[in-house]
Amino acid sequence: MGVRLVDVTDPAEIAALVPHVHRLFLMVANGAALGWATPPPQPEVRDLLTGVVEGAATGEAALLVALASGDDIPGVDAPKPLPDGSVLAGLGYWRRYTRQTHRPHADLERVAVAEAFQGRGIGRALTEGLVASARKAGIEVLTLDARGDNERALALYRTLGFNEYGRLVDFVAVGHLRYDKVFYALDLRRPWPRL
Ligand SMILES: CC(C)(COP(=O)(O)OP(=O)(O)OC[C@H]1O[C@@H](n2cnc3c(N)ncnc32)[C@H](O)[C@@H]1OP(=O)(O)O)[C@@H](O)C(=O)NCCC(=O)NCCS
């Protein structure tokens, strides 16, 4: 597959990525469960990426992007290319908890794959890559939360060893609709069952 995963650690790369990540997050308008009721404006995306990439330098965070090139870019509905001709197919990131007593742990805050690239293993590769980078950074427990109706994402996380540790019923509000908020955790102090 002509899709490569790149760890973004250089703040100088953020400016080029911002419009592409902004466009990726427009999937929220189609119902993607990414924690926003409406797509985030570009300045919010810039601040988010800046915070994550700056944190990457000190083991506070990690940002992984999936870049597609050549024949792996779909003919229709493909996102716009980056300056090097590749296309942002997806991204994911984790951040260490800021609360002092939670410092050994991190939250896998978002994983998103552009609609034109979904179902091709990119979400799995991104999530596996983020779990690996969290383990390498010495993270003890990697948590995440997801909307209860996001079966595709929840199934993916379960196959990677995440376990449900809690659920707030009808907690996520999107307009008048209510969804469960489901909490998953992966204890990285134990050997990864898949290895
Ligand atoms: C969730 C998401 C990241 C998955 O990425 P993806 O690249 O489409 O997923 P993959 O192709 O890697 O598939 C991973 C797993 O997802 C599940 N999955 C994929 N397509 C599915 C489908 N149509 N129905 C149910 N489960 C499906 C399967 O468990 C699959 O496992 P497999 O590799 O054994 O087949 C992607 O659909 C997405 O960006 N959705 C919108 C944003 C979002 O919900 N992010 C997660 C927030 S918690």
The ligand as a Gaussian input file, in Angstrom:
#p B3LYP/6-31G(d) Opt

LIG

0 1
 C      -12.916000       4.632000      12.919000
 C      -11.946000       4.849000      11.770000
 C      -10.730000       5.631000      12.287000
 C      -11.456000       3.488000      11.270000
 O      -10.517000       3.701000      10.233000
 P      -10.526000       2.800000       8.908000
 O       -9.267000       3.080000       8.182000
 O      -11.795000       2.984000       8.199000
 O      -10.509000       1.335000       9.566000
 P       -9.699000       0.053000       9.088000
 O       -9.875000      -0.141000       7.619000
 O       -8.304000       0.129000       9.618000
 O      -10.495000      -1.085000       9.851000
 C      -10.227000      -1.295000      11.220000
 C      -11.300000      -2.074000      11.874000
 O      -12.467000      -1.278000      11.894000
 C      -13.572000      -2.134000      11.840000
 N      -14.310000      -1.843000      10.624000
 C      -13.842000      -1.341000       9.457000
 N      -14.836000      -1.183000       8.584000
 C      -15.962000      -1.576000       9.226000
 C      -17.330000      -1.626000       8.871000
 N      -17.764000      -1.239000       7.659000
 N      -18.215000      -2.073000       9.794000
 C      -17.789000      -2.454000      11.025000
 N      -16.516000      -2.428000      11.404000
 C      -15.611000      -1.996000      10.521000
 C      -13.084000      -3.527000      11.846000
 O      -12.926000      -3.962000      13.192000
 C      -11.735000      -3.362000      11.239000
 O      -10.978000      -4.440000      11.622000
 P      -10.289000      -5.434000      10.517000
 O       -9.013000      -4.742000      10.183000
 O      -10.115000      -6.697000      11.281000
 O      -11.220000      -5.536000       9.337000
 C      -12.608000       5.593000      10.580000
 O      -13.747000       4.887000      10.188000
 C      -12.976000       7.041000      10.875000
 O      -12.160000       7.949000      10.714000
 N      -14.240000       7.254000      11.293000
 C      -14.717000       8.624000      11.570000
 C      -14.001000       9.246000      12.755000
 C      -14.067000       8.366000      13.981000
 O      -15.113000       7.817000      14.312000
 N      -12.899000       8.215000      14.660000
 C      -12.826000       7.429000      15.885000
 C      -13.259000       8.247000      17.051000
 S      -13.229000       7.304000      18.552000

